[in-house]
């Protein structure tokens, strides 16, 4: 039986690992699942939002699960902070582009149906270009933004696997190494 879950702020949850967790976002798109995991998941985080729980038995904890941030290299550039830029969907040959002069972030329409962890990874990647021109560093900073928001390493690691081409293999490997080694 499905139920609604309203998370008012980044929250950690204690899980009964014997029951798979399957949570969808407010649109009904898969948001978080433990079905794939070969190891039991005892705790997980959820960002602020409205969700639909398809399966799982979990209770809120007093604090979120702590995931250390990835150590980042020195900034490569000092562009304006794009967090206040207008975010729009439209026709874009790339997944997403930041248009500095227009103070706009343009997502391709195809991403309207993407999981929120994918959309946020891409958005935070674009934010990170204010500090980094190097794509792999923008990925790492995006991962840190996601941890701060309340995403789990499994979601963060899935986002580039779901979106980047095979040509970005090294970026995928680097991010997964940083997520699993906590360095």
C-alpha positions as CSV (number, residue, x, y, z in Angstrom):
1,X,0.0,0.0,0.0
2,X,1.5,3.3,-1.0
3,X,1.6,6.3,1.3
4,X,2.7,9.9,1.2
5,X,5.9,11.1,2.9
6,X,6.4,14.8,3.5
7,X,10.0,15.6,4.4
8,X,10.3,19.2,5.8
9,X,14.1,19.3,5.9
10,X,17.0,17.1,5.1
11,X,16.3,14.0,7.3
12,X,18.0,10.7,8.1
13,X,15.9,7.6,8.4
14,X,16.5,4.3,10.2
15,X,15.5,1.5,8.0
16,X,14.3,-2.1,8.5
17,X,16.7,-3.7,6.0
18,X,14.5,-6.8,5.6
19,X,11.9,-4.7,3.7
20,X,13.1,-3.0,0.4
21,X,12.7,0.7,0.3
22,X,11.1,2.1,-2.9
23,X,10.3,5.8,-2.9
24,X,9.0,7.9,-5.8
25,X,9.0,11.7,-6.1
26,X,5.9,13.8,-6.2
27,X,5.6,13.1,-10.0
28,X,5.7,9.3,-9.4
29,X,9.2,8.9,-10.8
30,X,11.6,6.6,-8.9
31,X,13.6,8.6,-6.4
32,X,15.3,6.1,-4.1
33,X,15.4,2.4,-3.9
34,X,17.3,-0.3,-1.9
35,X,16.1,-3.1,-4.2
36,X,19.4,-3.2,-6.1
37,X,21.6,-3.3,-3.1
38,X,23.3,-6.6,-2.2
39,X,24.1,-5.2,1.3
40,X,21.4,-4.2,3.8
41,X,20.8,-0.5,4.0
42,X,20.3,0.5,7.6
43,X,20.1,4.3,7.3
44,X,19.5,6.7,4.5
45,X,18.8,10.4,3.9
46,X,16.0,12.2,2.1
47,X,16.0,15.8,1.0
48,X,13.1,18.2,1.7
49,X,10.2,17.3,-0.5
50,X,7.0,15.3,-1.1
51,X,7.3,11.7,-1.9
52,X,5.3,8.5,-2.5
53,X,6.4,5.4,-0.6
54,X,5.7,2.2,-2.4
55,X,7.6,-0.1,0.0
56,X,9.7,0.2,3.1
57,X,9.6,0.4,6.9
58,X,11.7,3.3,8.2
59,X,11.5,6.0,10.9
60,X,13.1,9.5,11.1
61,X,16.3,9.9,13.1
62,X,17.2,12.9,15.1
63,X,20.0,13.8,12.6
64,X,20.8,13.0,9.0
65,X,23.3,10.3,8.0
66,X,26.7,11.9,7.8
67,X,28.5,11.6,4.5
68,X,31.9,13.4,4.3
69,X,32.3,15.9,1.6
70,X,34.8,15.3,-1.2
71,X,38.0,17.3,-1.0
72,X,38.0,19.7,-4.0
73,X,41.0,21.2,-5.7
74,X,41.6,25.0,-5.7
75,X,39.1,27.0,-7.6
76,X,39.9,27.5,-11.3
77,X,37.7,30.6,-11.8
78,X,35.5,33.1,-10.1
79,X,32.3,33.5,-12.1
80,X,29.1,34.9,-10.7
81,X,27.1,32.7,-8.4
82,X,24.4,31.1,-10.7
83,X,22.1,30.0,-7.8
84,X,19.7,32.9,-8.6
85,X,19.7,32.3,-12.3
86,X,16.5,31.5,-14.1
87,X,16.1,27.8,-14.7
88,X,14.1,26.9,-17.8
89,X,13.4,23.9,-20.0
90,X,13.6,24.1,-23.8
91,X,15.3,22.8,-26.9
92,X,19.0,22.2,-26.1
93,X,21.4,19.9,-28.0
94,X,23.2,19.4,-24.7
95,X,21.6,18.1,-21.6
96,X,22.0,21.4,-19.9
97,X,23.8,24.7,-20.5
98,X,24.5,27.8,-18.4
99,X,24.1,31.0,-20.3
100,X,26.1,33.4,-18.2
101,X,25.1,36.7,-19.9
102,X,21.4,35.9,-19.8
103,X,21.7,34.5,-16.2
104,X,19.8,31.4,-17.4
105,X,20.3,27.7,-17.0
106,X,18.7,25.8,-19.9
107,X,17.8,22.2,-19.5
108,X,16.8,20.1,-22.5
109,X,13.1,19.2,-22.5
110,X,14.0,15.5,-22.4
111,X,15.1,16.0,-18.7
112,X,11.5,16.9,-17.6
113,X,10.9,13.2,-16.9
114,X,14.3,12.4,-15.4
115,X,14.6,11.4,-11.8
116,X,15.1,14.4,-9.5
117,X,18.6,13.1,-8.4
118,X,19.6,13.3,-12.1
119,X,18.1,16.8,-12.6
120,X,19.8,18.1,-9.4
121,X,23.1,16.5,-10.2
122,X,23.1,18.3,-13.6
123,X,21.9,21.6,-12.0
124,X,24.5,21.5,-9.3
125,X,27.1,20.6,-12.0
126,X,26.2,23.8,-13.8
127,X,26.4,25.8,-10.5
128,X,29.9,24.3,-10.1
129,X,31.1,25.9,-13.3
130,X,31.2,29.2,-11.4
131,X,34.3,27.7,-9.7
132,X,35.6,25.1,-12.2
133,X,36.0,24.9,-16.0
134,X,37.2,21.2,-15.6
135,X,34.2,18.9,-16.0
136,X,35.3,16.3,-13.5
137,X,35.8,18.9,-10.8
138,X,32.3,20.3,-11.5
139,X,31.0,16.7,-11.0
140,X,32.8,16.5,-7.7
141,X,31.4,19.8,-6.5
142,X,28.0,18.8,-7.6
143,X,28.3,15.6,-5.5
144,X,29.0,17.8,-2.5
145,X,26.0,20.0,-3.2
146,X,23.9,16.9,-3.3
147,X,25.2,15.5,0.0
148,X,24.4,18.9,1.6
149,X,20.9,18.7,0.1
150,X,20.2,15.2,1.5
151,X,21.0,12.8,-1.2
152,X,22.7,9.5,-0.6
153,X,26.0,8.4,-2.3
154,X,24.1,5.7,-4.2
155,X,21.8,8.4,-5.8
156,X,24.8,10.7,-6.5
157,X,26.8,7.9,-8.1
158,X,23.8,6.8,-10.3
159,X,23.2,10.3,-11.8
160,X,26.3,10.4,-14.0
161,X,26.0,6.7,-14.8
162,X,22.4,7.5,-16.1
163,X,23.4,10.6,-18.0
164,X,27.0,10.8,-19.2
165,X,28.2,9.1,-22.4
166,X,30.8,6.4,-22.6
167,X,33.2,9.1,-23.5
168,X,33.0,10.4,-20.0
169,X,34.1,7.0,-18.5
170,X,37.0,8.6,-16.5
171,X,34.6,11.2,-15.0
172,X,32.3,8.4,-13.9
173,X,35.1,6.3,-12.4
174,X,36.6,9.3,-10.5
175,X,33.3,10.3,-8.9
176,X,32.5,6.7,-7.9
177,X,35.9,6.3,-6.4
178,X,35.5,9.5,-4.4
179,X,32.0,8.5,-3.2
180,X,33.1,5.1,-2.0
181,X,36.4,6.0,-0.5
182,X,35.2,9.2,1.3
183,X,38.4,11.1,0.3
